[in-house]
Amino acid sequence: MPDSDKKKKKAEAEERLSQLQIALVDAQISTMKTGRKICILFEGRDAAGKDGAIRRLTESLSVRNTRIVALPKPTDREHGQWWFQRYVNRLPTTGEWVIFNRSWYNRAGVEKVMGFSTPQEQEIFIRDVPDFEAMLERSGMTLIKLWLDISRDEQKERLDARRSDPRKRLKVSDLDAVAQDRWGDYSAARDEMLKRSHTDWAPWTCVATDSKTKARENIIRHVLTIIDADYSVEVKAPDTDIVFSYDAVIEGKKTLQP
């Protein structure tokens, strides 16, 4: 593609994003007025695009009414607590948005694959999480759960780019080294997690993220559709080739990366 066409496409994408961010401001003004509590979970493999999507989602929002939660590994004390305890105090209050960059689902993902918790602890978690999320829903919280799905080749390319770019040193972790080697284990953990925690009151939405631009734009569209405020700009429904309910996977209409 000629450079002029690339620049044009990039400018068009930035303009679409700008309009969506205006709508996000509208949405937050609405939730601040009504006291609605918004909680968004971003889950996915390493390099699936969580950081960039969260940055685009939040960059125009109120810093007083928006929190991003990205917790380090549990302390010894937290290991001895009820698993959900470290997350409960970080849930949104009235009129607030909280975005989790990885969440309580760590127990069903990286902890399961890497053996950071016992099989019994993992089973207790996946058994209890639907009830925990039902309590959140009954409390009036809007819970949006996103699984960011990336292909193996794209993940490898992004992980290699991290290691070669000094600006991305803070993104590099010891777990990067096993992300590709344990690909199949992560796929199996993902499939069990989604199947057993997808409910009517807290459904999973899957996002194809090999294209960062399309993923970010459609994640915002999905969030705006869920919040359903009075928007001052046009908000189109998300592209169903990019964003789709886990129901579509169950029904065989969509597939996740193997």
C-alpha positions as CSV (number, residue, x, y, z in Angstrom):
1,M,0.0,0.0,0.0
2,P,1.4,3.4,-0.9
3,D,2.5,5.7,2.0
4,S,-0.2,8.2,1.0
5,D,-2.9,5.6,1.4
6,K,-1.5,4.4,4.7
7,K,-1.6,8.0,6.0
8,K,-5.1,8.5,4.8
9,K,-6.3,5.3,6.5
10,K,-4.5,6.2,9.7
11,A,-6.1,9.7,9.7
12,E,-9.5,8.2,9.1
13,A,-9.0,5.7,12.0
14,E,-7.9,8.5,14.3
15,E,-11.0,10.6,13.4
16,R,-13.3,7.6,14.1
17,L,-11.6,7.1,17.4
18,S,-11.9,10.8,18.3
19,Q,-15.7,10.6,17.7
20,L,-15.9,7.5,19.8
21,Q,-14.0,9.2,22.6
22,I,-16.6,12.0,22.5
23,A,-19.2,9.4,23.0
24,L,-17.3,7.9,25.9
25,V,-17.3,11.3,27.6
26,D,-21.1,11.4,27.1
27,A,-21.3,7.9,28.6
28,Q,-19.3,8.9,31.7
29,I,-21.3,12.1,32.2
30,S,-24.4,9.9,32.2
31,T,-23.1,7.4,34.6
32,M,-21.8,10.1,37.0
33,K,-25.3,11.7,37.0
34,T,-27.1,8.4,37.6
35,G,-24.6,6.9,39.9
36,R,-24.2,3.8,37.8
37,K,-21.2,1.6,38.6
38,I,-19.1,0.4,35.6
39,C,-16.6,-2.5,35.9
40,I,-14.7,-3.7,32.8
41,L,-12.5,-6.7,32.8
42,F,-9.7,-7.1,30.2
43,E,-8.4,-10.6,29.9
44,G,-6.3,-12.3,27.3
45,R,-2.9,-13.8,26.5
46,D,0.3,-11.9,26.8
47,A,0.6,-9.2,24.1
48,A,-3.1,-9.5,23.2
49,G,-3.5,-5.7,23.3
50,K,-4.9,-5.0,26.8
51,D,-2.7,-2.0,27.6
52,G,-3.3,-0.2,24.3
53,A,-7.1,-0.8,24.4
54,I,-7.4,0.4,27.9
55,R,-5.3,3.5,27.1
56,R,-7.6,4.4,24.2
57,L,-10.7,3.7,26.2
58,T,-9.7,5.9,29.1
59,E,-7.6,8.7,27.8
60,S,-10.5,11.2,27.5
61,L,-12.3,10.1,30.7
62,S,-12.3,11.9,34.1
63,V,-9.3,10.9,36.2
64,R,-11.4,11.4,39.3
65,N,-14.1,9.0,38.2
66,T,-11.9,6.4,36.4
67,R,-9.5,3.9,37.9
68,I,-7.3,1.3,36.1
69,V,-6.4,-1.7,38.3
70,A,-3.4,-3.8,37.4
71,L,-2.3,-5.7,40.4
72,P,1.1,-7.3,41.0
73,K,1.3,-11.0,42.0
74,P,-0.3,-11.7,45.3
75,T,1.7,-11.2,48.5
76,D,2.0,-14.1,51.0
77,R,-0.7,-12.5,53.1
78,E,-3.0,-12.2,50.1
79,H,-2.3,-15.9,49.2
80,G,-3.9,-16.7,52.6
81,Q,-7.0,-14.6,52.0
82,W,-10.3,-15.4,50.2
83,W,-9.3,-15.1,46.6
84,F,-11.7,-12.3,45.7
85,Q,-10.7,-10.2,48.7
86,R,-7.9,-8.3,47.0
87,Y,-10.3,-7.3,44.2
88,V,-13.4,-6.3,46.3
89,N,-11.9,-3.1,47.7
90,R,-11.1,-2.0,44.2
91,L,-14.6,-2.3,42.7
92,P,-16.3,0.9,41.6
93,T,-18.4,3.1,43.8
94,T,-21.4,5.0,42.4
95,G,-20.7,7.0,39.3
96,E,-17.2,5.5,38.9
97,W,-15.6,3.4,36.1
98,V,-13.0,0.7,37.1
99,I,-11.0,-1.1,34.5
100,F,-9.2,-4.3,35.5
101,N,-6.1,-5.1,33.4
102,R,-6.3,-8.7,34.3
103,S,-8.6,-9.6,37.1
104,W,-9.8,-12.3,39.5
105,Y,-9.6,-14.6,36.4
106,N,-5.9,-14.9,36.8
107,R,-6.7,-17.9,38.9
108,A,-8.2,-19.7,35.9
109,G,-5.5,-18.5,33.5
110,V,-1.9,-17.9,34.3
111,E,-2.1,-19.5,37.8
112,K,-3.6,-22.6,36.3
113,V,-1.0,-22.9,33.5
114,M,2.0,-22.1,35.7
115,G,0.9,-23.9,38.8
116,F,0.8,-20.8,41.0
117,S,-2.2,-22.2,42.8
118,T,-3.4,-25.7,43.6
119,P,-6.0,-27.6,41.5
120,Q,-8.3,-27.4,44.5
121,E,-8.0,-23.6,44.7
122,Q,-8.6,-23.3,41.0
123,E,-11.7,-25.5,41.1
124,I,-13.1,-23.5,44.1
125,F,-12.6,-20.3,42.1
126,I,-14.3,-21.5,38.9
127,R,-17.2,-22.9,41.0
128,D,-17.7,-19.7,43.0
129,V,-17.1,-17.0,40.4
130,P,-20.6,-17.1,38.9
131,D,-22.1,-16.5,42.3
132,F,-19.6,-13.7,43.1
133,E,-20.5,-12.0,39.8
134,A,-24.2,-12.5,40.5
135,M,-23.8,-10.5,43.7
136,L,-22.1,-7.7,41.7
137,E,-24.9,-7.7,39.2
138,R,-27.6,-7.6,42.0
139,S,-25.7,-4.7,43.6
140,G,-26.4,-2.6,40.5
141,M,-23.0,-2.9,38.9
142,T,-22.5,-3.1,35.2
143,L,-19.9,-5.8,34.6
144,I,-18.3,-6.0,31.1
145,K,-16.0,-9.0,30.6
146,L,-13.7,-9.0,27.6
147,W,-11.5,-11.8,26.3
148,L,-8.9,-10.4,23.9
149,D,-8.1,-13.2,21.4
150,I,-4.8,-13.1,19.5
151,S,-3.2,-15.6,17.0
152,R,0.0,-17.5,17.9
153,D,1.9,-15.8,15.0
154,E,0.8,-12.3,16.0
155,Q,1.7,-12.9,19.6
156,K,5.2,-14.1,18.6
157,E,5.7,-11.0,16.5
158,R,4.6,-8.7,19.3
159,L,6.7,-10.4,22.0
160,D,9.7,-10.2,19.7
161,A,9.1,-6.5,19.2
162,R,8.9,-6.0,23.0
163,R,12.3,-7.5,23.5
164,S,13.9,-5.5,20.7
165,D,12.4,-2.1,21.6
166,P,14.0,-0.4,24.6
167,R,10.8,1.7,25.1
168,K,8.9,-1.5,25.8
169,R,11.2,-2.9,28.4
170,L,8.6,-2.4,31.2
171,K,6.3,-4.8,29.3
172,V,8.7,-7.7,29.3
173,S,8.2,-10.3,31.9
174,D,9.5,-13.8,32.8
175,L,6.2,-15.2,31.6
176,D,6.8,-14.0,28.1
177,A,9.3,-16.7,27.6
178,V,6.7,-19.5,28.1
179,A,3.7,-17.8,26.4
180,Q,4.5,-19.5,23.1
181,D,5.9,-22.8,24.6
182,R,2.7,-23.3,26.7
183,W,0.3,-22.0,24.0
184,G,-1.8,-25.2,24.1
185,D,-2.0,-25.2,27.9
186,Y,-3.2,-21.5,27.8
187,S,-5.8,-22.4,25.1
188,A,-7.2,-25.3,27.3
189,A,-7.3,-23.0,30.4
190,R,-9.1,-20.3,28.3
191,D,-11.7,-22.7,27.0
192,E,-12.5,-24.1,30.4
193,M,-12.6,-20.6,32.0
194,L,-15.0,-19.2,29.4
195,K,-17.2,-22.2,29.3
196,R,-17.7,-22.3,33.1
197,S,-17.9,-18.6,33.8
198,H,-20.1,-17.4,30.9
199,T,-23.5,-16.6,32.4
200,D,-26.7,-14.7,31.6
201,W,-25.8,-12.1,34.2
202,A,-22.0,-11.9,33.5
203,P,-21.4,-13.0,29.9
204,W,-18.1,-13.0,28.1
205,T,-17.5,-11.0,25.0
206,C,-14.6,-12.1,22.7
207,V,-12.5,-9.7,20.7
208,A,-10.2,-10.6,17.7
209,T,-7.1,-8.5,18.3
210,D,-4.7,-9.3,15.5
211,S,-5.6,-5.8,14.2
212,K,-5.0,-3.4,17.1
213,T,-6.8,-0.5,15.4
214,K,-10.0,-2.6,14.7
215,A,-9.9,-4.2,18.1
216,R,-9.6,-0.9,20.0
217,E,-12.3,0.8,18.0
218,N,-14.8,-2.1,18.3
219,I,-14.1,-2.5,22.1
220,I,-15.2,1.1,22.6
221,R,-18.3,0.6,20.4
222,H,-19.2,-2.5,22.5
223,V,-18.8,-0.6,25.8
224,L,-20.9,2.3,24.5
225,T,-23.6,-0.1,23.3
226,I,-23.8,-1.7,26.8
227,I,-23.9,1.7,28.6
228,D,-26.5,2.9,26.1
229,A,-26.4,6.6,27.0
230,D,-27.7,9.6,25.0
231,Y,-24.7,10.2,22.7
232,S,-24.0,13.5,20.9
233,V,-22.3,11.7,18.0
234,E,-23.2,8.6,16.0
235,V,-22.2,5.3,17.6
236,K,-22.4,2.3,15.3
237,A,-22.7,-1.2,16.6
238,P,-19.4,-3.2,16.8
239,D,-18.3,-5.2,13.9
240,T,-19.4,-8.8,14.6
241,D,-16.3,-10.2,12.9
242,I,-14.2,-8.4,15.6
243,V,-16.4,-8.5,18.7
244,F,-18.8,-11.3,19.4
245,S,-20.5,-13.0,22.4
246,Y,-19.1,-16.3,23.6
247,D,-22.6,-17.6,22.8
248,A,-21.5,-17.6,19.2
249,V,-18.5,-19.8,20.0
250,I,-20.8,-22.3,21.9
251,E,-23.2,-22.4,19.0
252,G,-20.3,-23.0,16.5
253,K,-20.8,-19.7,14.7
254,K,-17.4,-18.3,15.7
255,T,-14.1,-19.8,16.7
256,L,-11.3,-18.7,19.0
257,Q,-7.6,-19.1,18.2
258,P,-6.7,-22.8,18.6
